Amino acid sequence: MSTTFQLDTSTSRANPTPAPMKRLTVPKIMRRKVDGVTEEPLVMLTAYTARQAQLLDPHCDMLLVGDSLGQVIYGLPSTLPVTLDMMVAHGAAVVRGSYHSVVVVDMPFGSYEASPQQAFESASRILAETGAAAVKLEGGEAMAETIRFLSQRGIPVMAHVGLTPQAVNALGGYMARGRSDAEEAKIVADGKAVEEAGAFAVVIEGVVEDIAIRLTEEVAIPTIGIGASARCDGQVLVTEDMLGMFERVPRFVKKYNDIAAVITETAAKYAEEVRDRSFPGDAQVYPAKKD
């Protein structure tokens, strides 16, 4: 059942939590899927700042502090240069700006692949320094041991299979996955492996729809689709893509607005008024003090 929450006007958690908001938890997310079915799909969007989190929080079940911030915020060519320091800083900001959603923070490339111990050091730092509820890492069977290691030590893990952007060099690009029998078998095996290892949910990205449906039906944990299928247990998109901040977006993105045009038009209007000296006007300046 959907709930509409009152939106606080502050970006600081120092202010009282808006009623009736109560932070969701990882176990509650898992319980949304009962006997293989999630009656109401889970809503997830990316967030990188406190203000963005504040605006998205009332409408989402989960907020993902994605390593996509490398491209969206920092203008990097891929997610590969993103650092653990970046993820911690943005993760903490999103937690400060939210009160309801489960906050999940991506583990960046190079912060977890070497060993389960390395992954634990990185993940424990993320949770301790941000206040987030969970981490997300890419990979299926190859990362099962690491997911098990983290889960057994109290770190909730969201997995990510299919198109895994951190493996872009090995994959040869951002093409959809699952177009061959071998790829389908690997994606399904990866999904089942991360479930067995203890992941509480799994993102399925950029795969042929039939595979996403099959995996959703065959695992007990929630599946979160992105370029997958409406029959996944939930959906996630990069917020800036969904808002229309960029001209070029992946095929699976639906633009719900054209915020880039709004910003361009607004900036042009501001520039015009500055140049013709109509801004600032009387309402924006301080009058002389009167005796």
SERO-4910 file (N, C-alpha, C, O; in steps of 0.05 Angstrom, whole numbers):
BEGIN
 pado doro    nc1    nc2    nc3   cac1   cac2   cac3    cc1    cc2    cc3    oc1    oc2    oc3
  Met    A     17    -24      0      0      0      0     18     25      0     36     27     17
  Ser    A     13     43    -18     29     67    -20     22     86      2      0     87     12
  Thr    A     43    101     11     39    121     32     50    147     23     72    148     12
  Thr    A     36    168     28     45    195     22     56    207     48     43    208     68
  Phe    A     81    217     46     94    227     70     97    258     69    100    270     48
  Gln    A     96    270     92    100    298     95    129    304     89    147    290    100
  Leu    A    134    325     74    162    332     67    172    354     84    161    376     85
  Asp    A    194    349     99    207    369    115    220    389     96    229    382     74
  Thr    A    222    415    105    234    435     87    264    439     93    277    455     80
  Ser    A    275    424    112    303    426    119    319    405    105    310    384     98
  Thr    A    345    411    100    363    391     89    380    379    111    399    364    105
  Ser    A    375    385    136    391    376    158    376    356    175    352    361    182
  Arg    A    389    334    183    376    315    201    376    325    230    365    312    247
  Ala    A    388    349    235    387    360    261    358    369    268    352    372    292
  Asn    A    342    372    248    314    380    253    297    355    258    305    333    251
  Pro    A    274    359    271    257    336    278    249    320    253    244    331    232
  Thr    A    248    293    256    240    276    234    211    282    228    194    282    246
  Pro    A    204    286    203    176    291    196    158    267    201    164    245    192
  Ala    A    136    271    215    117    250    220    101    245    195     95    265    182
  Pro    A     92    221    189     97    196    204    120    180    192    119    156    192
  Met    A    141    193    183    163    179    170    177    161    190    184    169    212
  Lys    A    183    136    181    199    118    196    216    102    176    206     92    156
  Arg    A    242    102    181    260     90    162    254     60    157    251     45    176
  Leu    A    252     53    132    249     24    125    275     10    132    296     23    136
  Thr    A    274    -16    132    297    -33    139    302    -54    118    284    -60    102
  Val    A    325    -65    117    331    -87     98    312   -111    102    302   -121     82
  Pro    A    307   -120    127    287   -142    130    260   -135    119    246   -152    108
  Lys    A    251   -110    122    225   -103    111    225   -103     81    205   -110     68
  Ile    A    247    -95     69    249    -97     39    247   -126     30    233   -132     11
  Met    A    261   -144     44    261   -172     37    232   -184     40    224   -201     24
  Arg    A    218   -175     61    191   -186     66    171   -177     46    148   -187     45
  Arg    A    178   -157     29    159   -148      8    154   -170    -13    134   -170    -27
  Lys    A    173   -189    -14    169   -211    -33    161   -236    -17    176   -246     -1
  Val    A    136   -245    -22    125   -267     -7    118   -289    -27    103   -285    -46
  Asp    A    128   -313    -22    123   -336    -39    129   -330    -68    114   -337    -86
  Gly    A    151   -315    -72    160   -309    -99    146   -286   -113    151   -281   -136
  Val    A    129   -272    -98    113   -250   -110    116   -225    -93    114   -225    -69
  Thr    A    121   -202   -107    121   -176    -94     97   -161   -104     96   -153   -127
  Glu    A     77   -158    -86     51   -147    -95     54   -118   -104     44   -110   -125
  Glu    A     68   -102    -89     73    -74    -97    103    -71   -103    120    -74    -85
  Pro    A    110    -65   -128    139    -63   -135    154    -43   -118    143    -23   -110
  Leu    A    179    -49   -114    197    -32    -98    207     -9   -116    213    -13   -139
  Val    A    208     14   -105    216     38   -120    243     47   -110    248     51    -86
  Met    A    262     50   -129    289     57   -122    299     78   -143    295     74   -167
  Leu    A    312     99   -133    325    119   -150    353    125   -139    358    120   -115
  Thr    A    370    135   -156    396    144   -146    394    171   -132    377    187   -139
  Ala    A    412    176   -114    414    202   -101    443    206    -93    457    188    -85
  Tyr    A    453    231    -96    481    237    -90    484    260    -71    506    264    -61
  Thr    A    463    275    -65    465    299    -48    443    298    -27    423    284    -31
  Ala    A    446    314     -6    426    314     15    399    326      4    378    315     10
  Arg    A    400    347    -11    376    359    -21    362    340    -41    337    338    -40
  Gln    A    377    327    -58    364    308    -77    351    286    -61    329    277    -68
  Ala    A    365    276    -41    353    254    -24    328    263    -11    308    248     -9
  Gln    A    328    287     -1    304    298     12    280    299     -6    258    293      3
  Leu    A    284    306    -31    262    308    -50    252    281    -59    228    277    -64
  Leu    A    270    261    -61    263    235    -71    252    217    -49    236    199    -54
  Asp    A    262    221    -25    257    202     -3    228    195      2    222    172      6
  Pro    A    209    214      1    181    207      7    169    188    -14    148    175     -8
  His    A    181    185    -37    170    170    -59    183    143    -64    175    127    -80
  Cys    A    205    138    -49    221    115    -54    222     96    -30    218    104     -7
  Asp    A    227     70    -37    232     51    -16    262     49    -10    271     44     12
  Met    A    278     53    -31    307     53    -28    320     75    -45    310     83    -66
  Leu    A    341     86    -34    357    106    -49    385     94    -53    398     84    -34
  Leu    A    394     94    -78    420     83    -85    440    106    -89    437    122   -107
  Val    A    461    106    -73    483    124    -78    502    109    -97    520     95    -89
  Gly    A    496    113   -123    509     97   -143    536    108   -151    541    132   -149
  Asp    A    554     90   -159    580    100   -170    576    114   -196    596    124   -208
  Ser    A    552    114   -207    545    130   -230    550    160   -225    551    176   -243
  Leu    A    554    167   -199    560    195   -193    586    203   -207    591    227   -211
  Gly    A    603    184   -213    628    191   -227    622    205   -254    635    224   -261
  Gln    A    602    195   -268    595    207   -294    576    230   -290    578    251   -302
  Val    A    556    226   -272    534    246   -269    544    271   -255    537    293   -263
  Ile    A    560    268   -234    568    291   -218    596    301   -226    600    325   -228
  Tyr    A    614    283   -231    642    290   -235    651    291   -265    673    300   -271
  Gly    A    634    283   -283    640    284   -311    662    264   -320    676    269   -339
  Leu    A    664    242   -305    684    222   -312    674    204   -335    650    203   -339
  Pro    A    692    192   -350    683    176   -373    670    150   -366    656    138   -382
  Ser    A    674    140   -341    662    115   -333    661    115   -302    668    135   -289
  Thr    A    652     93   -290    651     91   -261    678     82   -250    681     83   -225
  Leu    A    696     74   -266    721     62   -256    738     80   -239    750     71   -220
  Pro    A    740    106   -245    757    124   -228    744    131   -201    758    144   -185
  Val    A    720    124   -196    706    132   -171    721    119   -147    729     96   -148
  Thr    A    724    135   -126    739    126   -103    721    121    -79    698    129    -79
  Leu    A    732    106    -60    717    101    -35    711    127    -20    689    129     -9
  Asp    A    729    146    -21    725    171     -8    700    186    -20    684    197     -5
  Met    A    698    185    -46    675    197    -60    649    184    -50    630    198    -43
  Met    A    648    158    -49    624    143    -42    616    149    -13    593    152     -6
  Val    A    636    151      5    631    157     33    619    185     36    600    189     51
  Ala    A    632    204     22    622    232     25    593    235     15    577    247     28
  His    A    588    224     -8    561    226    -19    541    209     -4    518    217     -1
  Gly    A    550    186      5    532    168     21    523    182     46    499    181     53
  Ala    A    541    195     60    534    209     85    515    232     79    496    236     95
  Ala    A    518    246     57    500    268     50    472    257     45    452    269     54
  Val    A    470    235     31    443    223     25    430    214     50    405    217     54
  Val    A    444    201     68    433    193     94    423    217    109    401    216    121
  Arg    A    438    239    110    429    263    124    404    275    112    388    287    126
  Gly    A    400    271     86    377    283     73    353    265     72    332    273     60
  Ser    A    354    241     83    332    222     81    323    212    108    338    213    127
  Tyr    A    298    204    110    287    194    135    271    168    131    266    154    151
  His    A    264    161    107    246    139    102    259    116     87    256     93     95
  Ser    A    274    121     66    284    101     48    308     86     60    323     97     77
  Val    A    311     61     52    336     46     58    357     57     39    354     58     15
  Val    A    379     67     50    401     78     34    422     56     29    433     44     47
  Val    A    427     52      3    447     32     -6    470     46    -20    465     64    -37
  Val    A    494     40    -13    517     53    -25    533     34    -42    540     12    -33
  Asp    A    539     42    -66    556     26    -84    584     23    -73    595     43    -63
  Met    A    596     -1    -75    624     -4    -70    639      1    -96    633    -12   -116
  Pro    A    657     20    -97    670     27   -122    690      6   -131    700    -10   -116
  Phe    A    697      7   -157    716    -11   -169    742    -10   -154    753     11   -148
  Gly    A    753    -34   -148    778    -37   -134    776    -37   -104    797    -40    -91
  Ser    A    752    -34    -93    749    -32    -64    741    -59    -51    739    -61    -27
  Tyr    A    735    -79    -68    725   -104    -57    733   -130    -71    729   -152    -61
  Glu    A    744   -127    -96    749   -151   -112    773   -168   -103    773   -192   -108
  Ala    A    792   -156    -89    817   -170    -82    812   -194    -63    824   -215    -66
  Ser    A    795   -190    -44    790   -211    -24    765   -204     -7    758   -180     -6
  Pro    A    753   -223      5    731   -217     24    740   -198     46    724   -181     55
  Gln    A    765   -201     55    774   -184     76    776   -155     67    768   -136     82
  Gln    A    785   -150     43    786   -123     32    758   -112     30    753    -89     37
  Ala    A    739   -129     21    712   -120     18    700   -113     45    685    -93     47
  Phe    A    706   -128     66    696   -122     92    707    -96    103    692    -80    114
  Glu    A    732    -90     98    744    -65    107    730    -41     93    724    -21    106
  Ser    A    725    -44     67    713    -23     52    684    -19     60    674      3     65
  Ala    A    669    -41     62    641    -40     68    636    -30     97    618    -15    101
  Ser    A    652    -39    116    648    -30    143    654     -1    146    641     13    162
  Arg    A    673      9    130    678     38    131    654     53    119    646     74    130
  Ile    A    643     43     97    620     57     85    597     58    105    586     80    109
  Leu    A    590     36    118    567     36    136    573     53    161    556     68    170
  Ala    A    598     51    172    604     66    196    605     97    191    596    112    208
  Glu    A    615    105    168    619    134    163    595    147    149    594    172    149
  Thr    A    577    132    138    554    144    125    528    140    140    510    157    138
  Gly    A    525    118    155    500    112    168    481     98    149    458     93    155
  Ala    A    491     90    125    474     75    106    468     47    117    480     38    136
  Ala    A    448     35    104    438      9    114    451    -15    100    452    -37    111
  Ala    A    462    -10     75    472    -33     60    492    -23     39    494      1     33
  Val    A    506    -42     28    524    -36      5    515    -52    -19    501    -72    -16
  Lys    A    524    -43    -42    519    -58    -67    545    -64    -81    563    -47    -82
  Leu    A    548    -88    -91    572    -95   -106    564   -111   -131    543   -124   -132
  Glu    A    581   -109   -151    576   -122   -177    588   -149   -178    609   -154   -167
  Gly    A    574   -167   -192    586   -194   -196    567   -216   -185    552   -211   -166
  Gly    A    569   -239   -197    552   -261   -189    567   -283   -175    576   -279   -152
  Glu    A    571   -306   -189    584   -329   -176    612   -321   -166    621   -331   -145
  Ala    A    626   -304   -181    653   -297   -173    654   -282   -147    675   -282   -133
  Met    A    632   -268   -140    632   -253   -115    616   -266    -93    611   -254    -72
  Ala    A    607   -291    -97    590   -304    -78    604   -307    -51    592   -303    -30
  Glu    A    630   -315    -52    645   -319    -27    646   -292    -11    643   -292     13
  Thr    A    650   -270    -26    652   -244    -13    625   -236     -1    624   -226     21
  Ile    A    604   -240    -16    577   -234     -6    571   -250     20    560   -239     39
  Arg    A    578   -275     19    574   -292     43    590   -281     67    580   -280     89
  Phe    A    615   -274     62    633   -264     83    621   -239     95    621   -236    120
  Leu    A    612   -221     79    600   -196     89    574   -201    104    570   -190    126
  Ser    A    557   -217     92    530   -222    104    533   -235    131    518   -228    150
  Gln    A    552   -253    134    556   -267    159    567   -249    181    567   -255    204
  Arg    A    577   -226    172    588   -206    191    571   -181    194    580   -160    203
  Gly    A    546   -184    187    526   -163    193    525   -141    173    514   -119    179
  Ile    A    536   -145    148    535   -124    128    515   -133    106    521   -151     91
  Pro    A    492   -120    104    473   -127     83    484   -120     56    495    -98     52
  Val    A    481   -138     37    492   -135     10    470   -137    -11    455   -156    -11
  Met    A    469   -117    -28    453   -119    -53    472   -126    -75    493   -114    -79
  Ala    A    465   -147    -90    482   -156   -112    474   -142   -138    454   -128   -139
  His    A    489   -147   -159    485   -134   -185    495   -153   -207    519   -158   -208
  Val    A    477   -163   -224    484   -181   -245    474   -172   -272    460   -152   -274
  Gly    A    483   -186   -293    476   -177   -320    497   -159   -331    521   -166   -331
  Leu    A    489   -136   -340    508   -115   -348    519   -102   -323    505    -89   -308
  Thr    A    545   -106   -319    559    -95   -296    578    -73   -305    600    -80   -316
  Pro    A    572    -48   -301    588    -26   -313    617    -26   -304    634    -17   -320
  Gln    A    623    -36   -280    651    -36   -272    668    -55   -289    692    -54   -289
  Ala    A    654    -74   -302    668    -93   -319    667    -85   -349    669   -102   -366
  Val    A    663    -59   -354    659    -50   -382    682    -58   -400    677    -64   -424
  Asn    A    706    -57   -390    729    -64   -407    729    -93   -414    735   -101   -437
  Ala    A    722   -110   -395    721   -139   -401    697   -146   -418    699   -164   -435
  Leu    A    675   -132   -415    651   -138   -431    652   -126   -459    638   -135   -477
  Gly    A    670   -106   -462    672    -94   -489    652    -72   -494    649    -64   -517
  Gly    A    639    -62   -473    620    -40   -477    595    -44   -460    594    -62   -443
  Tyr    A    575    -28   -465    551    -28   -448    527    -41   -462    504    -34   -458
  Met    A    533    -62   -479    512    -75   -493    495    -93   -475    504   -101   -454
  Ala    A    470    -97   -483    452   -115   -468    464   -143   -466    477   -152   -485
  Arg    A    458   -156   -444    468   -183   -440    446   -204   -443    422   -197   -440
  Gly    A    454   -228   -448    435   -250   -449    424   -257   -476    404   -270   -479
  Arg    A    439   -249   -497    430   -255   -524    439   -282   -534    433   -289   -557
  Ser    A    453   -297   -518    461   -324   -525    453   -343   -502    449   -334   -480
  Asp    A    452   -369   -508    445   -388   -488    466   -388   -465    459   -391   -442
  Ala    A    491   -385   -472    512   -385   -453    510   -361   -434    513   -363   -410
  Glu    A    503   -337   -445    500   -313   -428    475   -316   -410    476   -309   -387
  Glu    A    454   -327   -421    430   -332   -404    436   -350   -381    429   -345   -358
  Ala    A    450   -372   -386    457   -391   -365    474   -377   -344    471   -383   -320
  Lys    A    493   -360   -352    510   -347   -333    495   -327   -316    499   -326   -292
  Ile    A    477   -312   -328    462   -292   -313    444   -305   -292    442   -297   -269
  Val    A    431   -327   -300    413   -341   -281    430   -354   -259    423   -353   -235
  Ala    A    453   -366   -266    470   -378   -246    481   -357   -227    483   -361   -203
  Asp    A    488   -333   -238    498   -311   -221    476   -303   -201    482   -299   -177
  Gly    A    452   -300   -210    430   -291   -193    425   -311   -171    421   -303   -148
  Lys    A    425   -336   -177    420   -357   -157    444   -359   -137    440   -365   -113
  Ala    A    468   -354   -147    492   -355   -130    492   -333   -109    498   -338    -86
  Val    A    484   -309   -117    484   -287    -98    462   -290    -78    464   -282    -54
  Glu    A    439   -301    -86    418   -307    -67    427   -327    -46    424   -323    -22
  Glu    A    439   -349    -55    449   -370    -37    470   -359    -18    473   -368      4
  Ala    A    486   -340    -28    508   -329    -12    498   -309      9    513   -303     28
  Gly    A    472   -300      7    461   -283     28    455   -255     20    448   -238     37
  Ala    A    456   -248     -6    448   -221    -15    418   -218     -9    402   -236    -11
  Phe    A    410   -193      0    382   -189      7    366   -180    -18    341   -180    -16
  Ala    A    379   -173    -39    365   -165    -64    386   -165    -86    410   -166    -81
  Val    A    377   -165   -111    396   -165   -133    386   -147   -156    363   -149   -164
  Val    A    403   -129   -165    398   -112   -188    403   -129   -213    424   -142   -216
  Ile    A    384   -128   -232    388   -141   -258    389   -119   -279    368   -105   -284
  Glu    A    412   -115   -291    415    -92   -309    420   -101   -338    436   -120   -343
  Gly    A    406    -88   -356    412    -91   -385    411   -119   -395    430   -128   -409
  Val    A    390   -134   -389    388   -161   -398    362   -165   -415    343   -150   -412
  Val    A    362   -186   -431    339   -193   -446    316   -198   -426    319   -211   -406
  Glu    A    292   -188   -433    270   -188   -414    263   -216   -404    257   -219   -380
  Asp    A    263   -236   -421    255   -263   -412    273   -273   -390    264   -288   -372
  Ile    A    298   -266   -391    317   -274   -370    311   -261   -344    312   -273   -323
  Ala    A    305   -235   -345    298   -220   -320    273   -232   -308    272   -235   -283
  Ile    A    253   -240   -324    229   -252   -314    235   -279   -301    226   -285   -279
  Arg    A    251   -295   -315    258   -321   -305    273   -319   -278    266   -334   -259
  Leu    A    292   -301   -277    308   -299   -252    290   -289   -229    293   -298   -207
  Thr    A    272   -270   -235    254   -260   -215    236   -283   -204    231   -284   -180
  Glu    A    228   -301   -221    211   -323   -212    226   -344   -197    215   -359   -181
  Glu    A    253   -346   -203    268   -369   -192    284   -362   -167    295   -380   -154
  Val    A    285   -336   -159    299   -330   -134    279   -318   -114    259   -306   -122
  Ala    A    284   -323    -88    265   -314    -68    270   -285    -59    252   -273    -47
  Ile    A    294   -275    -66    300   -247    -58    289   -228    -79    285   -236   -102
  Pro    A    283   -202    -72    273   -183    -91    293   -178   -114    317   -176   -109
  Thr    A    283   -176   -138    300   -167   -161    293   -138   -168    269   -131   -168
  Ile    A    313   -123   -173    309    -95   -180    319    -91   -209    342    -94   -215
  Gly    A    300    -85   -227    307    -83   -255    316    -55   -263    307    -35   -253
  Ile    A    334    -55   -282    342    -30   -296    350    -39   -324    371    -51   -329
  Gly    A    332    -34   -343    335    -45   -370    331    -75   -369    346    -90   -381
  Ala    A    310    -83   -355    304   -112   -351    275   -118   -358    269   -125   -381
  Ser    A    257   -116   -338    229   -122   -343    212   -109   -322    220   -106   -299
  Ala    A    187   -101   -329    168    -91   -310    159   -112   -290    147   -106   -270
  Arg    A    165   -137   -296    157   -159   -278    179   -165   -257    175   -183   -241
  Cys    A    200   -149   -257    219   -151   -234    204   -141   -209    183   -129   -211
  Asp    A    216   -147   -186    203   -139   -161    205   -109   -155    192    -99   -137
  Gly    A    222    -95   -170    224    -67   -167    240    -55   -190    249    -70   -207
  Gln    A    243    -29   -190    258    -15   -211    276      6   -199    271     17   -178
  Val    A    299     11   -214    316     33   -207    325     47   -232    329     34   -253
  Leu    A    328     73   -231    339     89   -252    358    110   -240    356    117   -217
  Val    A    376    119   -257    392    143   -249    374    167   -250    362    172   -271
  Thr    A    371    181   -229    352    202   -226    356    224   -248    336    233   -260
  Glu    A    380    231   -253    385    252   -273    377    243   -301    368    260   -317
  Asp    A    379    218   -307    370    208   -332    339    210   -334    328    219   -354
  Met    A    326    201   -313    297    201   -312    286    230   -313    264    234   -324
  Leu    A    300    249   -302    291    277   -301    296    291   -328    286    313   -332
  Gly    A    313    280   -345    319    293   -370    342    313   -368    341    334   -381
  Met    A    361    307   -351    384    325   -348    404    322   -371    420    340   -377
  Phe    A    403    299   -385    422    293   -406    408    287   -432    386    276   -432
  Glu    A    420    295   -454    408    291   -480    409    261   -488    390    250   -498
  Arg    A    432    248   -482    435    220   -489    432    203   -464    445    207   -444
  Val    A    414    183   -466    410    165   -444    407    136   -455    402    133   -479
  Pro    A    411    116   -438    407     89   -448    379     84   -458    360     98   -450
  Arg    A    375     64   -474    349     57   -486    328     52   -464    305     59   -467
  Phe    A    337     40   -442    317     32   -421    307     56   -404    290     52   -387
  Val    A    318     79   -408    309    103   -392    284    115   -404    283    120   -428
  Lys    A    265    121   -387    242    138   -395    246    165   -383    250    168   -359
  Lys    A    246    186   -400    249    213   -390    222    223   -381    203    227   -396
  Tyr    A    220    228   -355    194    238   -344    192    268   -344    171    279   -338
  Asn    A    214    282   -350    214    311   -351    237    320   -369    251    303   -381
  Asp    A    240    346   -372    262    358   -388    275    380   -371    273    403   -377
  Ile    A    287    371   -349    298    390   -330    321    406   -343    326    429   -335
  Ala    A    336    394   -362    357    409   -375    346    433   -389    358    454   -388
  Ala    A    323    431   -402    311    454   -415    302    475   -395    304    499   -400
  Val    A    291    466   -372    282    485   -351    306    500   -341    305    525   -337
  Ile    A    328    487   -336    352    500   -326    363    520   -346    371    542   -340
  Thr    A    365    511   -371    375    528   -393    358    553   -395    369    576   -397
  Glu    A    332    550   -396    314    573   -399    316    592   -375    316    616   -378
  Thr    A    318    580   -351    320    597   -327    346    612   -326    347    636   -319
  Ala    A    368    599   -333    394    612   -333    395    634   -354    407    655   -349
  Ala    A    383    630   -377    382    650   -398    366    675   -388    374    698   -394
  Lys    A    344    670   -374    328    692   -364    344    708   -343    343    733   -343
  Tyr    A    357    694   -326    374    708   -305    396    724   -319    400    748   -312
  Ala    A    409    713   -338    431    727   -352    420    753   -366    433    774   -365
  Glu    A    396    750   -378    384    773   -391    378    796   -371    384    819   -377
  Glu    A    368    788   -348    361    809   -328    385    821   -315    385    845   -308
  Val    A    406    806   -312    431    817   -301    442    837   -321    451    859   -313
  Arg    A    442    830   -346    454    847   -367    438    873   -372    449    893   -379
  Asp    A    411    871   -368    396    896   -372    390    910   -346    375    930   -345
  Arg    A    403    901   -325    402    913   -298    374    913   -286    368    930   -268
  Ser    A    357    895   -294    331    893   -281    332    875   -257    313    874   -241
  Phe    A    354    860   -254    359    844   -229    386    853   -219    406    855   -234
  Pro    A    388    858   -192    366    856   -172    348    880   -173    356    902   -180
  Gly    A    322    874   -167    303    896   -165    299    905   -137    314    897   -119
  Asp    A    279    921   -132    274    932   -105    269    910    -85    277    913    -62
  Ala    A    257    888    -93    251    867    -74    276    851    -66    275    837    -46
  Gln    A    298    854    -80    322    839    -74    344    855    -62    366    845    -58
  Val    A    340    881    -57    361    897    -45    352    908    -18    328    909    -12
  Tyr    A    371    917     -2    365    927     24    362    958     23    381    971     14
  Pro    A    340    969     32    337    998     31    355   1012     51    364   1000     70
  Ala    A    360   1038     46    377   1053     64    363   1055     91    339   1056     94
  Lys    A    380   1055    112    369   1057    140    358   1085    144    370   1105    137
  Lys    A    334   1087    155    321   1112    161    324   1119    190    320   1103    208
  Asp    A    330   1145    195    332   1154    223    304   1155    236    302   1162    260
***
